[in-house]
Amino acid sequence: MITEDPKHQDIHEYLAEMEDIPGTRVFTAKRARQGYHMNQFAMSLMKDENRAKFKADERAYMDEWPLTEDQKDALIARDYNRCLDMGGNVYFLAKLFSTDGIPFAEAVSTMTDMKFPEYREMMMKGGRSPEGVRSIKANEAAAAAKKEDR
């Protein structure tokens, strides 16, 4: 249980709370370790010669890195949510967006259930409402309570 006294917080419980935020992957130390090589791969795309090599044969270039097959598959599919789940950091992955010639906001829109024009409009209007996106556990409890009321 997380207490108000930071000296008495259990780190594992604190980190578990981070996993309760719907649609959010907090970049923890565990994720940083898990995605280290994927993020280093992405950073390599800052160099012209590496981008050219990658564009010529994505798979061959990725095979030069100690990436897992799941990471390679997610990168090839440009499944950024899977990349984040496996330790990718959106700011490192931005090098891949850029290599593909895709603006950051458009790439990020692929991580939502919206097309880019809808996503852009929503963001221009102040972003997504926080209602219903604060706690997975609370959402599940509310859905269960609603079911019982029927």
Backbone as CSV, one residue per row, in Angstrom:
resi,resn,N_x,N_y,N_z,CA_x,CA_y,CA_z,C_x,C_y,C_z
1,MET,0.842,-1.184,0.000,0.000,0.000,0.000,0.881,1.239,0.000
2,ILE,0.528,2.187,-0.811,1.290,3.432,-0.869,0.851,4.316,0.292
3,THR,1.811,4.798,1.048,1.510,5.662,2.177,1.890,7.092,1.814
4,GLU,1.469,8.014,2.648,1.822,9.415,2.404,3.272,9.691,2.772
5,ASP,3.864,8.837,3.588,5.249,8.988,3.993,6.133,8.263,2.980
6,PRO,6.845,9.006,2.105,7.633,8.360,1.054,8.688,7.391,1.572
7,LYS,9.117,7.519,2.837,10.107,6.605,3.396,9.522,5.214,3.599
8,HIS,8.202,5.118,3.622,7.555,3.841,3.900,6.774,3.298,2.703
9,GLN,7.050,3.791,1.521,6.374,3.274,0.332,7.069,2.011,-0.149
10,ASP,6.274,1.015,-0.487,6.808,-0.195,-1.088,6.997,0.081,-2.578
11,ILE,8.197,-0.020,-3.076,8.503,0.329,-4.465,7.722,-0.526,-5.451
12,HIS,7.511,-1.794,-5.135,6.795,-2.685,-6.047,5.324,-2.295,-6.151
13,GLU,4.736,-1.916,-5.023,3.348,-1.454,-5.054,3.243,-0.121,-5.791
14,TYR,4.213,0.747,-5.567,4.228,2.041,-6.259,4.306,1.838,-7.774
15,LEU,5.214,0.974,-8.220,5.356,0.715,-9.655,4.121,0.020,-10.219
16,ALA,3.465,-0.838,-9.440,2.238,-1.493,-9.888,1.145,-0.460,-10.150
17,GLU,1.122,0.604,-9.369,0.130,1.672,-9.578,0.309,2.315,-10.955
18,MET,1.546,2.355,-11.447,1.814,2.936,-12.767,1.127,2.138,-13.874
19,GLU,0.945,0.845,-13.649,0.319,-0.026,-14.647,-1.202,0.101,-14.630
20,ASP,-1.751,0.884,-13.717,-3.202,1.041,-13.585,-3.730,2.229,-14.389
21,ILE,-2.882,2.890,-15.145,-3.304,4.052,-15.927,-3.682,3.574,-17.329
22,PRO,-4.963,3.659,-17.699,-5.381,3.131,-19.010,-4.657,3.794,-20.181
23,GLY,-4.178,2.957,-21.085,-3.571,3.467,-22.317,-2.221,4.133,-22.130
24,THR,-1.627,3.977,-20.957,-0.363,4.643,-20.667,0.676,3.615,-20.271
25,ARG,1.854,3.774,-20.833,2.968,2.923,-20.462,4.039,3.825,-19.865
26,VAL,4.183,3.771,-18.567,5.174,4.602,-17.894,6.546,3.993,-18.161
27,PHE,7.480,4.832,-18.582,8.828,4.370,-18.929,9.630,4.197,-17.646
28,THR,9.525,3.024,-17.083,10.198,2.679,-15.831,11.599,2.132,-16.121
29,ALA,12.354,1.921,-15.061,13.689,1.330,-15.220,13.588,-0.056,-15.856
30,LYS,12.568,-0.813,-15.477,12.379,-2.149,-16.062,12.178,-2.043,-17.573
31,ARG,11.333,-1.104,-18.000,11.107,-0.933,-19.441,12.380,-0.424,-20.128
32,ALA,13.109,0.431,-19.465,14.355,0.952,-20.045,15.334,-0.188,-20.310
33,ARG,15.444,-1.103,-19.346,16.336,-2.257,-19.543,15.815,-3.148,-20.672
34,GLN,14.514,-3.398,-20.669,13.902,-4.271,-21.670,14.076,-3.716,-23.082
35,GLY,13.965,-2.407,-23.233,14.000,-1.799,-24.555,15.320,-1.163,-24.939
36,TYR,16.353,-1.379,-24.132,17.633,-0.710,-24.373,18.099,-0.842,-25.816
37,HIS,18.159,-2.057,-26.344,18.686,-2.258,-27.696,17.741,-1.693,-28.763
38,MET,16.436,-1.770,-28.526,15.491,-1.189,-29.476,15.678,0.333,-29.529
39,ASN,15.865,0.941,-28.388,16.051,2.387,-28.351,17.397,2.796,-28.950
40,GLN,18.426,1.977,-28.750,19.723,2.258,-29.368,19.626,2.126,-30.887
41,PHE,18.891,1.095,-31.340,18.639,0.947,-32.780,17.985,2.216,-33.322
42,ALA,16.933,2.665,-32.641,16.206,3.858,-33.106,17.140,5.075,-33.152
43,MET,17.975,5.226,-32.140,18.903,6.361,-32.112,19.917,6.288,-33.245
44,SER,20.224,5.073,-33.690,21.191,4.933,-34.783,20.670,5.588,-36.062
45,LEU,19.351,5.735,-36.151,18.749,6.313,-37.357,18.963,7.821,-37.461
46,MET,19.665,8.384,-36.505,20.022,9.801,-36.589,21.090,10.042,-37.656
47,LYS,21.823,8.996,-38.029,22.887,9.141,-39.021,22.374,8.786,-40.410
48,ASP,22.707,9.626,-41.379,22.273,9.422,-42.771,22.601,8.026,-43.283
49,GLU,23.840,7.583,-43.044,24.256,6.286,-43.591,23.445,5.131,-42.969
50,ASN,23.075,5.262,-41.698,22.272,4.213,-41.056,20.829,4.226,-41.577
51,ARG,20.289,5.425,-41.800,18.937,5.505,-42.370,18.909,4.882,-43.754
52,ALA,19.925,5.153,-44.558,19.989,4.597,-45.915,20.074,3.076,-45.861
53,LYS,20.902,2.566,-44.975,21.042,1.125,-44.820,19.727,0.493,-44.371
54,PHE,19.070,1.135,-43.429,17.790,0.645,-42.915,16.730,0.649,-44.020
55,LYS,16.647,1.746,-44.763,15.636,1.850,-45.832,15.888,0.820,-46.936
56,ALA,17.133,0.483,-47.160,17.471,-0.480,-48.217,17.023,-1.890,-47.844
57,ASP,17.129,-2.247,-46.569,16.725,-3.579,-46.114,16.510,-3.519,-44.607
58,GLU,15.269,-3.223,-44.208,14.956,-3.036,-42.793,15.363,-4.240,-41.949
59,ARG,14.976,-5.408,-42.409,15.236,-6.614,-41.624,16.737,-6.853,-41.461
60,ALA,17.489,-6.726,-42.527,18.936,-6.957,-42.451,19.579,-5.958,-41.485
61,TYR,19.142,-4.706,-41.522,19.712,-3.707,-40.621,19.367,-4.039,-39.167
62,MET,18.128,-4.431,-38.930,17.732,-4.774,-37.560,18.438,-6.035,-37.066
63,ASP,18.756,-6.937,-37.984,19.473,-8.155,-37.595,20.872,-7.859,-37.071
64,GLU,21.384,-6.671,-37.338,22.683,-6.264,-36.806,22.600,-5.873,-35.324
65,TRP,21.380,-5.753,-34.823,21.163,-5.327,-33.439,20.652,-6.508,-32.614
66,PRO,20.987,-6.559,-31.325,20.502,-7.658,-30.471,19.044,-7.436,-30.037
67,LEU,18.164,-7.360,-31.024,16.728,-7.181,-30.771,16.058,-8.540,-30.694
68,THR,14.975,-8.621,-29.929,14.201,-9.865,-29.923,13.389,-9.923,-31.227
69,GLU,12.944,-11.118,-31.572,12.106,-11.254,-32.772,10.816,-10.444,-32.615
70,ASP,10.249,-10.432,-31.404,9.036,-9.645,-31.162,9.298,-8.155,-31.393
71,GLN,10.438,-7.671,-30.940,10.774,-6.260,-31.155,10.923,-5.961,-32.644
72,LYS,11.616,-6.849,-33.358,11.786,-6.649,-34.807,10.431,-6.641,-35.509
73,ASP,9.576,-7.585,-35.155,8.242,-7.654,-35.771,7.441,-6.386,-35.503
74,ALA,7.488,-5.902,-34.262,6.747,-4.683,-33.913,7.297,-3.474,-34.659
75,LEU,8.608,-3.392,-34.775,9.225,-2.277,-35.500,8.867,-2.327,-36.984
76,ILE,8.951,-3.504,-37.592,8.615,-3.643,-39.012,7.153,-3.281,-39.257
77,ALA,6.281,-3.695,-38.326,4.842,-3.411,-38.455,4.511,-1.967,-38.083
78,ARG,5.486,-1.261,-37.528,5.273,0.098,-37.016,4.132,0.092,-35.995
79,ASP,4.131,-0.969,-35.187,3.158,-1.106,-34.102,3.788,-0.477,-32.861
80,TYR,3.612,0.833,-32.754,4.302,1.582,-31.720,3.820,1.222,-30.313
81,ASN,2.561,0.851,-30.153,2.092,0.428,-28.830,2.830,-0.836,-28.385
82,ARG,3.017,-1.778,-29.283,3.793,-2.985,-28.942,5.235,-2.610,-28.616
83,CYS,5.787,-1.680,-29.385,7.154,-1.231,-29.106,7.241,-0.645,-27.698
84,LEU,6.263,0.170,-27.321,6.262,0.748,-25.981,6.134,-0.342,-24.923
85,ASP,5.286,-1.347,-25.192,5.128,-2.453,-24.253,6.437,-3.199,-24.037
86,MET,7.277,-3.212,-25.061,8.553,-3.942,-24.974,9.726,-3.039,-24.614
87,GLY,9.422,-1.853,-24.092,10.480,-0.985,-23.599,10.903,0.132,-24.527
88,GLY,10.215,0.274,-25.639,10.534,1.393,-26.523,10.160,2.713,-25.865
89,ASN,10.923,3.724,-26.153,10.641,5.067,-25.642,10.208,5.913,-26.826
90,VAL,9.083,6.599,-26.686,8.513,7.331,-27.811,9.486,8.359,-28.383
91,TYR,10.334,8.932,-27.540,11.272,9.943,-28.045,12.403,9.309,-28.846
92,PHE,12.765,8.077,-28.538,13.733,7.357,-29.361,13.047,6.850,-30.626
93,LEU,11.828,6.324,-30.476,11.085,5.820,-31.634,10.790,6.930,-32.644
94,ALA,10.820,8.163,-32.188,10.601,9.298,-33.089,11.622,9.312,-34.223
95,LYS,12.788,8.728,-33.992,13.796,8.646,-35.066,13.285,7.752,-36.192
96,LEU,12.495,6.726,-35.839,11.881,5.872,-36.851,10.758,6.617,-37.566
97,PHE,9.940,7.369,-36.813,8.880,8.173,-37.449,9.508,9.082,-38.494
98,SER,10.580,9.740,-38.057,11.259,10.700,-38.915,11.851,10.022,-40.146
99,THR,12.435,8.848,-39.960,12.991,8.088,-41.083,11.898,7.774,-42.098
100,ASP,10.689,7.509,-41.591,9.544,7.223,-42.462,8.919,8.491,-43.041
101,GLY,9.402,9.661,-42.597,8.850,10.922,-43.091,7.486,11.255,-42.499
102,ILE,7.230,10.739,-41.296,5.931,10.960,-40.652,6.110,11.942,-39.493
103,PRO,5.288,12.999,-39.446,5.375,13.931,-38.318,5.056,13.220,-36.993
104,PHE,5.643,13.704,-35.926,5.478,13.102,-34.602,3.997,12.922,-34.252
105,ALA,3.203,13.974,-34.394,1.781,13.899,-34.012,1.035,12.853,-34.829
106,GLU,1.360,12.725,-36.088,0.690,11.718,-36.920,1.068,10.306,-36.468
107,ALA,2.331,10.101,-36.163,2.773,8.788,-35.685,2.104,8.458,-34.354
108,VAL,2.038,9.430,-33.466,1.417,9.210,-32.163,-0.076,8.908,-32.332
109,SER,-0.704,9.499,-33.331,-2.141,9.230,-33.543,-2.387,7.760,-33.855
110,THR,-1.389,7.071,-34.392,-1.557,5.640,-34.686,-1.625,4.816,-33.404
111,MET,-1.254,5.412,-32.287,-1.290,4.718,-31.000,-2.650,4.857,-30.324
112,THR,-3.559,5.542,-30.977,-4.901,5.756,-30.438,-5.908,5.027,-31.324
113,ASP,-7.149,5.166,-30.990,-8.201,4.584,-31.816,-8.744,5.611,-32.817
114,MET,-7.952,6.645,-33.097,-8.396,7.725,-33.988,-7.505,7.840,-35.218
115,LYS,-8.098,8.319,-36.291,-7.327,8.683,-37.482,-6.659,10.029,-37.187
116,PHE,-5.616,10.358,-37.944,-4.857,11.576,-37.663,-5.707,12.845,-37.662
117,PRO,-6.610,13.070,-38.642,-7.400,14.305,-38.582,-8.236,14.418,-37.294
118,GLU,-8.823,13.315,-36.862,-9.602,13.319,-35.609,-8.694,13.594,-34.416
119,TYR,-7.545,12.949,-34.412,-6.592,13.112,-33.317,-6.119,14.563,-33.243
120,ARG,-5.769,15.119,-34.388,-5.299,16.515,-34.443,-6.382,17.455,-33.925
121,GLU,-7.618,17.229,-34.358,-8.728,18.079,-33.911,-8.929,17.973,-32.400
122,MET,-8.886,16.742,-31.875,-9.043,16.533,-30.442,-7.952,17.263,-29.665
123,MET,-6.716,17.163,-30.139,-5.613,17.834,-29.459,-5.736,19.357,-29.544
124,MET,-6.205,19.854,-30.681,-6.393,21.307,-30.839,-7.473,21.831,-29.886
125,LYS,-8.383,20.958,-29.496,-9.467,21.353,-28.581,-9.082,21.114,-27.118
126,GLY,-7.828,20.827,-26.856,-7.381,20.691,-25.483,-7.060,19.280,-25.044
127,GLY,-7.169,18.318,-25.934,-6.802,16.949,-25.596,-7.964,16.113,-25.115
128,ARG,-7.644,14.907,-24.762,-8.631,13.923,-24.321,-9.093,14.247,-22.902
129,SER,-10.359,14.037,-22.639,-10.887,14.225,-21.289,-10.263,13.187,-20.358
130,PRO,-9.963,13.588,-19.130,-9.408,12.618,-18.181,-10.457,11.648,-17.637
131,GLU,-11.722,11.917,-17.894,-12.778,11.043,-17.392,-12.635,9.646,-17.981
132,GLY,-12.623,8.659,-17.112,-12.541,7.275,-17.547,-11.144,6.790,-17.901
133,VAL,-10.149,7.642,-17.758,-8.793,7.218,-18.106,-7.819,7.358,-16.937
134,ARG,-8.345,7.316,-15.741,-7.485,7.468,-14.569,-7.087,6.143,-13.925
135,SER,-7.940,5.113,-14.053,-7.647,3.856,-13.373,-8.341,2.687,-14.055
136,ILE,-7.563,1.712,-14.448,-8.119,0.493,-15.042,-8.990,-0.209,-14.007
137,LYS,-8.482,-0.325,-12.768,-9.234,-0.997,-11.701,-10.556,-0.275,-11.427
138,ALA,-10.541,1.057,-11.377,-11.771,1.809,-11.121,-12.762,1.621,-12.264
139,ASN,-12.261,1.597,-13.505,-13.139,1.376,-14.659,-13.791,-0.002,-14.584
140,GLU,-13.000,-1.014,-14.217,-13.539,-2.372,-14.098,-14.577,-2.451,-12.986
141,ALA,-14.317,-1.790,-11.860,-15.262,-1.781,-10.739,-16.559,-1.079,-11.135
142,ALA,-16.443,0.043,-11.859,-17.633,0.774,-12.303,-18.448,-0.064,-13.282
143,ALA,-17.769,-0.768,-14.187,-18.470,-1.626,-15.152,-19.175,-2.771,-14.429
144,ALA,-18.530,-3.347,-13.427,-19.140,-4.440,-12.660,-20.352,-3.944,-11.887
145,ALA,-20.230,-2.763,-11.287,-21.349,-2.187,-10.533,-22.520,-1.891,-11.466
146,LYS,-22.210,-1.397,-12.651,-23.255,-1.092,-13.631,-23.983,-2.376,-14.053
147,LYS,-23.216,-3.450,-14.218,-23.776,-4.748,-14.596,-24.722,-5.263,-13.507
148,GLU,-24.320,-5.081,-12.230,-25.150,-5.529,-11.110,-26.465,-4.758,-11.020
149,ASP,-26.434,-3.488,-11.427,-27.635,-2.644,-11.385,-28.686,-3.073,-12.407
150,ARG,-28.280,-3.822,-13.404,-29.212,-4.203,-14.470,-30.102,-5.299,-14.059
